[in-house]
Amino acid sequence: MNQRYVTRELTLLAMVTAACVVGRFAFQFIPNFQPLTTIFLLFTFYNGVKRGIIVATLSLVITSLYFGIGIWTVEQILAYAIILLVFQFLKKIPVFQKSLILQVIFAVVAGFLYGFIMSIFDYFIYGMTNYWVYYLQGVSFDAVHTVGNGIFYVILYPVFRYLNQRNYFSIEK
């Protein structure tokens, strides 16, 4: 691969990661209401799951240096990797690819899916005795996450579509 393409890709990954970090910091005062999931999904939609997971990993590690880093950071990376893999699979379905409504529905469901996956990891890592009690205690936070995902997806979708149409996401420009 040409050095110019490598530099362009690294720059793109760094810029989107920076947007995620700023977005997480900007909304830190509202628990679980942040644009990260939406940015991960939209970036994955236009750039593939590999780059989406790279941006998710970098964003989570960088913000965890500020918010606190621990085993939950690994859990977050794995949870988002699972969500992005499911999203990439759904993207291959033509009706999903063309339907903003279905994509927003997935973004909303991804909020609950994220909480569900994180609770599974916590259950096993911390040796909890009742998974469902632990999971249900966090459903209100997951609900905020889902609302944020829906709102941010509707707001950011036109931005990402525009950037893609202008070939800003194209690595080989």
C-alpha positions as MATLAB code, in Angstrom:
seq = 'MNQRYVTRELTLLAMVTAACVVGRFAFQFIPNFQPLTTIFLLFTFYNGVKRGIIVATLSLVITSLYFGIGIWTVEQILAYAIILLVFQFLKKIPVFQKSLILQVIFAVVAGFLYGFIMSIFDYFIYGMTNYWVYYLQGVSFDAVHTVGNGIFYVILYPVFRYLNQRNYFSIEK';
ca = [
       0.000    0.000    0.000;
       1.232    3.467   -0.856;
       2.527    5.624    2.014;
       0.002    8.304    1.065;
      -2.881    5.872    1.648;
      -1.485    4.753    4.998;
      -1.193    8.359    6.145;
      -4.718    9.131    4.924;
      -6.159    6.121    6.752;
      -4.342    6.926    9.998;
      -5.534   10.516    9.765;
      -9.130    9.399    9.205;
      -8.994    6.982   12.149;
      -7.437    9.665   14.376;
     -10.042   12.293   13.437;
     -13.008   10.005   14.060;
     -11.456    8.798   17.315;
     -11.006   12.429   18.375;
     -14.684   13.110   17.596;
     -15.636   10.149   19.795;
     -13.433   11.315   22.660;
     -14.784   14.865   22.496;
     -18.349   13.538   22.241;
     -17.911   11.373   25.318;
     -16.402   14.220   27.330;
     -19.056   16.698   26.184;
     -21.914   14.545   27.479;
     -20.237   13.053   30.548;
     -22.700   14.806   32.871;
     -25.549   12.622   31.524;
     -24.822    8.954   32.325;
     -24.903    6.748   29.201;
     -26.062    9.584   26.917;
     -23.229   10.025   24.453;
     -22.617    9.817   20.701;
     -20.022    7.015   20.848;
     -22.249    4.111   19.841;
     -23.731    6.089   16.974;
     -20.349    7.220   15.686;
     -19.055    3.641   15.900;
     -22.080    2.357   13.974;
     -22.007    5.028   11.282;
     -18.256    4.783   10.813;
     -18.583    0.998   10.537;
     -21.410    1.420    8.036;
     -19.216    3.426    5.675;
     -15.765    2.001    6.474;
     -16.205   -1.595    7.554;
     -16.075   -3.440   10.824;
     -12.276   -3.557   11.076;
     -11.935    0.224   11.087;
     -15.013    0.556   13.303;
     -13.480   -1.702   15.950;
     -10.184    0.206   15.723;
     -11.970    3.513   16.367;
     -14.022    1.965   19.183;
     -10.935    0.517   20.852;
      -8.914    3.728   20.606;
     -11.833    5.862   21.810;
     -12.555    3.647   24.792;
      -8.923    3.365   25.865;
      -8.296    7.116   25.556;
     -11.455    8.124   27.429;
     -10.847    5.442   30.057;
      -7.541    7.093   30.889;
      -9.646   10.025   32.087;
     -12.758    8.271   33.439;
     -10.916    5.315   34.937;
      -9.429    2.240   33.358;
     -10.014   -1.304   34.496;
     -11.273   -4.686   33.342;
     -14.502   -2.952   32.279;
     -12.548   -1.235   29.485;
     -11.812   -4.635   27.954;
     -15.470   -5.565   28.450;
     -16.550   -2.377   26.665;
     -14.254   -3.077   23.727;
     -15.564   -6.643   23.423;
     -19.204   -5.505   23.754;
     -18.780   -2.920   21.015;
     -16.938   -5.412   18.819;
     -19.922   -7.773   19.081;
     -22.384   -4.976   18.322;
     -20.354   -3.773   15.338;
     -20.061   -7.317   13.971;
     -23.849   -7.726   14.169;
     -24.300   -4.331   12.513;
     -21.875   -5.260    9.718;
     -23.848   -8.464    9.123;
     -27.157   -6.550    8.980;
     -25.629   -4.003    6.604;
     -25.274   -6.762    4.014;
     -29.075   -7.058    3.878;
     -30.233   -4.623    1.146;
     -33.400   -3.474    2.923;
     -31.417   -2.688    6.085;
     -28.713   -0.884    4.128;
     -31.263    1.428    2.485;
     -33.560    2.020    5.469;
     -32.690    4.775    7.919;
     -35.568    3.638   10.135;
     -34.165    0.105   10.467;
     -30.715    1.506   11.195;
     -32.110    3.795   13.903;
     -34.008    0.846   15.381;
     -30.771   -1.136   15.515;
     -28.970    1.817   17.136;
     -31.694    1.929   19.780;
     -31.556   -1.839   20.340;
     -27.744   -1.598   20.518;
     -28.113    0.388   23.754;
     -29.891   -2.515   25.432;
     -27.604   -5.051   23.755;
     -24.559   -3.233   25.101;
     -25.927   -3.317   28.653;
     -26.896   -6.969   28.292;
     -23.414   -7.956   27.079;
     -21.658   -5.881   29.739;
     -23.802   -7.507   32.418;
     -22.876  -10.973   31.165;
     -19.164  -10.113   31.381;
     -19.611   -8.598   34.853;
     -21.578  -11.624   36.025;
     -18.733  -13.989   35.189;
     -15.803  -11.727   36.069;
     -17.123  -10.651   39.460;
     -18.742  -14.001   40.327;
     -22.245  -12.684   40.882;
     -24.975  -15.048   41.992;
     -27.995  -13.727   40.094;
     -27.496  -12.366   36.589;
     -31.029  -11.051   36.073;
     -31.108   -9.018   39.278;
     -27.820   -7.371   38.299;
     -28.932   -6.761   34.710;
     -32.322   -5.317   35.661;
     -30.689   -2.815   38.029;
     -28.971   -1.259   35.017;
     -31.934   -1.161   32.637;
     -32.666    2.505   33.396;
     -29.106    3.397   32.291;
     -29.567    1.241   29.197;
     -32.796    3.111   28.453;
     -30.919    6.426   28.502;
     -28.286    4.854   26.243;
     -30.978    3.780   23.755;
     -32.607    7.204   23.674;
     -29.232    8.836   23.086;
     -28.404    6.368   20.322;
     -31.652    7.117   18.517;
     -31.264   10.882   18.808;
     -27.592   10.900   17.814;
     -28.176    8.525   14.886;
     -30.840   10.776   13.407;
     -28.615   13.844   13.888;
     -25.319   12.316   12.712;
     -26.575   10.149    9.842;
     -26.810   13.071    7.362;
     -23.331   14.243    8.391;
     -21.753   10.832    7.796;
     -23.697   10.360    4.556;
     -22.468   13.746    3.324;
     -18.868   12.951    4.274;
     -19.124    9.621    2.488;
     -20.640   11.188   -0.649;
     -17.793   13.722   -0.749;
     -15.305   10.818   -0.489;
     -13.866   12.007    2.811;
     -13.998    8.374    3.981;
     -12.266    7.105    0.874;
      -8.776    5.941    1.771;
      -7.554    5.677   -1.815;
      -8.279    9.223   -2.907;
];
